Amino acid sequence: MPRVVPSQVRAFIDTLPLRTMSDEGVSLNQVGSAKLSALLDLLYEIPEELLTMDTDHYASFITAKAQIRDILTIWTSNRNAGHPLTPTPFHASTDPVGRIRAALGQCVDESPTPGTAELSFITDADFRTNLRNDIGAINRALSNGEWKGATVLAGSAIEALLLWDLQNRRSASISSAITALVASHTFTPAPPANLEDWGLHHYTEVAAHLGIIVPETAIEVRLAKNFRNLIHPGRAQRLGQKCDRGTALASVAALEHVVRDLS
């Protein structure tokens, strides 16, 4: 089932033929019961975590949905009794469809799923919010059986977390770590000077050397790195592997343990 987000419902509302009764009034009769029912169905499909409206708009949103349900009940009774639809004029300020659209205007299309790690150790608020949204998308992909998406996105999130930690909390120790890793032939050659040009291999080995992540987490991250590379068709074909439930679960587990180690 496709994921329904607030902007999609607002776009649907904009297609409804809300006939103007006067300069300040609208009627729902022109919309009809089928489209009003479809609107309610779409509203119930919006994940709760995306309903980020304030208290007043939320109260208006709930009341407006109840009004539409009542109108549909009355219309059904009228049809069953052989009567035409009861006229339903509204002042523009009390139109339930308009109030629903206004409430949804406060909502976002992306938000962390319930249970997503808070990442409170990240001091950059914008980065923290964006990364939590990404982790929420990973959790949704996992729940929806989107194995490749969960596998690849988890690897990218791990990379982002380790890069942030190295740039913001360990910068003074990086040079000595690289020297040791080159001497041990873990790195051949040394990684680029700019950390943002590194790959997950570099972040993982430096983080493990510095004790940012524990040895067990490092093993999981190395696996996640290999699984993420399966996005390349040639590699997947050469190795006879593909992203599946196992690669997704392993990669998400590595991500969870990186978050734990950094917290």
PyMOL commands that set and color helices and strands:
alter all, ss='L'
color gray80, all
select helices_A, chain A and resi 6-14+33-45+48-50+55-80+96-104+125-143+147-169+171-183+195-197+200-209+215-231+233-239+245-262
alter helices_A, ss='H'
color red, helices_A
select strands_A, chain A and resi 19-22+25-27+89-91
alter strands_A, ss='S'
color yellow, strands_A
deselect
rebuild
show_as cartoon
